Amino acid sequence: MEADPLERRVIAKITWRLIPFLCACYLAAYLDRVNVGFAKVQMVADLKFSNAVYSLGAGIFFVGYFLFEVPSNLILRYVGARIWIARIMIVWGVISLCMMFAKNATHFYGLRFLLGAAEAGFFPGIIFYLTSWFPTAYRSRTIAVFMTAAVGSSVVGSPLSGALLQMGGLLGLRGWQWLFIVEAVPSIVLGIAVWFYLPNRPQDAQWLGGDELAWLQARLKSERESAATAHKLTLLQALTDPRVLTLCVVYLALCLGGYGLDFFQPTLVHEAFPAASPLMVGFINAIPQLLALFAMVAYGRSSDRRGERKFHFAAAIWVAAVGLLLAGVRLPPWLALAALVIAVCGRWSSVAPFWGFATTLLSGTAAAGAIALINSVGNLGGFGGNYLMGWLKDLSGDYRAGLRVLACAMLAGGLIVLGVRTRKPAPV
């Protein structure tokens, strides 16, 4: 079904006005979340951490994230995205910068917990925010483009982090300390920019014409009424709805594999290319993410074009699982990199159809709470995936056992999602 000229104009306008800016914000967020993976080799050596200590510290971020996620998203629902997202970004930027002062495991654990608490509500807040701008039929492709920022954080952050790690000795600081200083600045600057740039809702967007605003409000109102009729639930009912709880488990499986891979990918690349310098490791590490940028956008468009979410998600997460299984086999360096490419492309391609699917379940406050709950429970997989990888490495001597466990979790997630029922969005 071909969209009319007014519809195309409205979607194009809000896409170009909002998505590049939100992508920049999410790139900064994700870089501050995972740059501890780039700092790992130097940081572990300087602070004398075991793999288990590092993994616990990297993963404890998600405990703070879990505890504050739902309250943060509900606050955003009532005070507006502009104020709350600005607050989130500035606070997490300051805490990320303070990582340079970590001297022992206690400091490391405390700062990572606070970073998770500060960032709680950002991602689900943006997902909920997008539902107030984009009709259902455009969400998978829009979320896919937005999520390219997370992938782009590695494309940009890998060589940048490699270069920063080589600044050790400048002003008496180690390379990993420079990494936390420099990479925290964009979050603080963008947080301030959010306050001045981001409109809370379509009615606040002076750049939308009268006919454009009328069309958008009518379309979104119709979809909200349809969702409310089909899934009329209170906030408490939404948080205990079997479909929502099942999606929590599914997203947990995705995050177990996804974050286990994210935080240890630089280490896996370093092991595959032991003679490479930190800068070269950074460039090699960016290759899977660079290819995933193209794969996830095309896959999100495919999901929207067919009006189908569940099977797109299941297929992508199974591809990621295959990549992890291959990465767990001893392979020549470039074949090991190819396995990481498969895993990364599948891992990121699965995210857009998942959220395109999850956001059709509910509307209003119930949707804000449900999205936050799914994201917060799922992101506990960031804690579990990291800890499993580090613990199994200390236990077995390599990362193969951990990669296989993560692959099994992703295979299970793809199977479970196929049993969730919801209404089917109309294709465009």
Rosetta blueprint (number, residue, H / E / L):
1 M L
2 E L
3 A L
4 D L
5 P H
6 L H
7 E H
8 R H
9 R H
10 V H
11 I H
12 A H
13 K H
14 I H
15 T H
16 W H
17 R H
18 L H
19 I H
20 P H
21 F H
22 L H
23 C H
24 A H
25 C H
26 Y H
27 L H
28 A H
29 A H
30 Y H
31 L H
32 D H
33 R H
34 V H
35 N H
36 V H
37 G H
38 F H
39 A H
40 K H
41 V H
42 Q H
43 M H
44 V H
45 A H
46 D H
47 L H
48 K L
49 F L
50 S L
51 N H
52 A H
53 V H
54 Y H
55 S H
56 L H
57 G H
58 A H
59 G H
60 I H
61 F H
62 F H
63 V H
64 G H
65 Y H
66 F H
67 L H
68 F H
69 E H
70 V H
71 P H
72 S H
73 N H
74 L H
75 I H
76 L H
77 R H
78 Y H
79 V H
80 G L
81 A H
82 R H
83 I H
84 W H
85 I H
86 A H
87 R H
88 I H
89 M H
90 I H
91 V H
92 W H
93 G H
94 V H
95 I H
96 S H
97 L H
98 C H
99 M H
100 M H
101 F H
102 A L
103 K L
104 N L
105 A H
106 T H
107 H H
108 F H
109 Y H
110 G H
111 L H
112 R H
113 F H
114 L H
115 L H
116 G H
117 A H
118 A H
119 E H
120 A L
121 G L
122 F H
123 F H
124 P H
125 G H
126 I H
127 I H
128 F H
129 Y H
130 L H
131 T H
132 S L
133 W L
134 F L
135 P L
136 T H
137 A H
138 Y H
139 R H
140 S H
141 R H
142 T H
143 I H
144 A H
145 V H
146 F H
147 M H
148 T H
149 A H
150 A H
151 V H
152 G H
153 S H
154 S H
155 V H
156 V H
157 G H
158 S H
159 P H
160 L H
161 S H
162 G H
163 A H
164 L H
165 L H
166 Q L
167 M L
168 G L
169 G L
170 L H
171 L H
172 G H
173 L L
174 R L
175 G H
176 W H
177 Q H
178 W H
179 L H
180 F H
181 I H
182 V H
183 E H
184 A H
185 V H
186 P H
187 S H
188 I H
189 V H
190 L H
191 G H
192 I H
193 A H
194 V H
195 W H
196 F H
197 Y H
198 L L
199 P L
200 N L
201 R L
202 P H
203 Q H
204 D H
205 A L
206 Q L
207 W L
208 L L
209 G L
210 G H
211 D H
212 E H
213 L H
214 A H
215 W H
216 L H
217 Q H
218 A H
219 R H
220 L H
221 K H
222 S H
223 E H
224 R H
225 E H
226 S H
227 A H
228 A H
229 T H
230 A H
231 H L
232 K L
233 L L
234 T L
235 L H
236 L H
237 Q H
238 A H
239 L H
240 T L
241 D L
242 P H
243 R H
244 V H
245 L H
246 T H
247 L H
248 C H
249 V H
250 V H
251 Y H
252 L H
253 A H
254 L H
255 C H
256 L H
257 G H
258 G H
259 Y H
260 G H
261 L H
262 D H
263 F H
264 F H
265 Q H
266 P H
267 T H
268 L H
269 V H
270 H H
271 E H
272 A H
273 F L
274 P L
275 A L
276 A L
277 S L
278 P H
279 L H
280 M H
281 V H
282 G H
283 F H
284 I H
285 N H
286 A H
287 I H
288 P H
289 Q H
290 L H
291 L H
292 A H
293 L H
294 F H
295 A H
296 M H
297 V H
298 A H
299 Y H
300 G H
301 R H
302 S H
303 S H
304 D H
305 R H
306 R H
307 G L
308 E L
309 R L
310 K H
311 F H
312 H H
313 F H
314 A H
315 A H
316 A H
317 I H
318 W H
319 V H
320 A H
321 A H
322 V H
323 G H
324 L H
325 L H
326 L H
327 A H
328 G L
329 V L
330 R L
331 L L
332 P L
333 P H
334 W H
335 L H
336 A H
337 L H
338 A H
339 A H
340 L H
341 V H
342 I H
343 A H
344 V H
345 C H
346 G H
347 R H
348 W H
349 S H
350 S L
351 V H
352 A H
353 P H
354 F H
355 W H
356 G H
357 F H
358 A H
359 T L
360 T L
361 L L
362 L L
363 S L
364 G H
365 T H
366 A H
367 A H
368 A H
369 G H
370 A H
371 I H
372 A H
373 L H
374 I H
375 N H
376 S H
377 V H
378 G H
379 N H
380 L H
381 G H
382 G H
383 F H
384 G H
385 G H
386 N H
387 Y H
388 L H
389 M H
390 G H
391 W H
392 L H
393 K H
394 D H
395 L H
396 S H
397 G L
398 D L
399 Y L
400 R H
401 A H
402 G H
403 L H
404 R H
405 V H
406 L H
407 A H
408 C H
409 A H
410 M H
411 L H
412 A H
413 G H
414 G H
415 L H
416 I H
417 V H
418 L L
419 G L
420 V L
421 R L
422 T L
423 R L
424 K L
425 P L
426 A L
427 P L
428 V L
